[in-house]
Amino acid sequence: MDARADVNLERRIASKTEQLGQLVARRMLRKQREAIRARARQRLVDLERRKELGGAVLAAGLGDWSVSEVVGLLLEGQDHLGHSPTMRLGVRKRGETHLARRVTPD
């Protein structure tokens, strides 16, 4: 009886160990899929932001400027404005006015 009980117990332990391994593997796969989806969402957000910034360069009439010139201009603006919220507000208002006046095709 004891030998049979030991074999039964060993089988149950092996079965439960296998089930636990499967559950752990499922959890790992789920976390990997979630991480992949999060990276894909972030790539889309980044792409949309880049498109928005590229559109801003074109809206400002700087489409024929080189990338280095645009970056230099932005750095000049950053140096000039510093971290002044008041100056940034003025620049923002000017940009909003410019964008509102542009004719955009629908």
N, C-alpha and C positions, 0 to 999 in steps of 0.2 A: 504494500500500500504506500509506503513512504517513497519508494522509488518512482512509482507512478505519479504521485503527487508532485515530486520534484521535477519530473519531466513536464508535467502540465504547467507548473509554475515557470519553468524555463521557457516554455513556448509562449506563455502569456507575456513574460518579460520581453522576449524577442519581438513579439508582435507589437507591444506598446512602444518599444524602442524604435521600431520601424515607423510607426505612426507619428511619433514625436519628430523623427528626422524629416518625414514628409511635411509636417506642419511648419517646421523651421525653414525648410526649403521654400515652401509657399510664401511664407512671410518675407523671406529674402527677395524672392521674385517680385512680390507686390511692391516692396520698397524700391527696387530697381526700376520698375515701371513708373512709379510715382516720380522718381528722380528724373527719368527720361522725359516725362510729360512736363515737369517743371522747367527743365532746360529748354524744351521746345517752346513753351509759353514765353520764357524770358527772351529767347531769340526773336520771337515775333514782336515783342515789346521793343527790343533794341532796334529791329529793322524799321518799325514804324517811326521811332524817334529819329533815326538817321534820315528817313524820307522827309520827315517834317523839317529837319534842319536844312537839308538840301533844298527843299522848297522855299525856305526862308531866304537862303542865299539868292535864289532865282528871283524871289519877290522883291528883294532889295536892289535888283538890277545888276547883280555881280556875277552873272552867269559866264561872262567872258574873262573873269579874273582867274588867275591860277590858284590852286589850293594853298600854296605858300602865301600868296597875297591876302587871301581871305583869312587865313590863320593869323597873319601879321596884323591885319585890321582888327580882328577880335582881341588879340593880345593888347593892342593899343587901347582899345575901348576898356578892357579890363583894368589896365594900368590907370587910365584916366578916371574911371568911375570908382575904383577901389571897392569897398564894401558898403558904400553909401546907399541906404535904402531910398533916400530921396532922389538921388541921381538916377538910380535904376528905375524908379517909378516914372520919372520924366522920359527916359529912353523907352520904357514900355508903352507909355501913352503915345509917343511919337510913332512907334511901330504899329500899334493898334490903329491909329489914324491912317497910316500909309496902307495897311492891309485892307481897311474898310473902303478906301477910295479905289482900290484896284478892281478892275473888271475881271471877274472870273467866269469862264464858261460853265454852264450847268449841264 
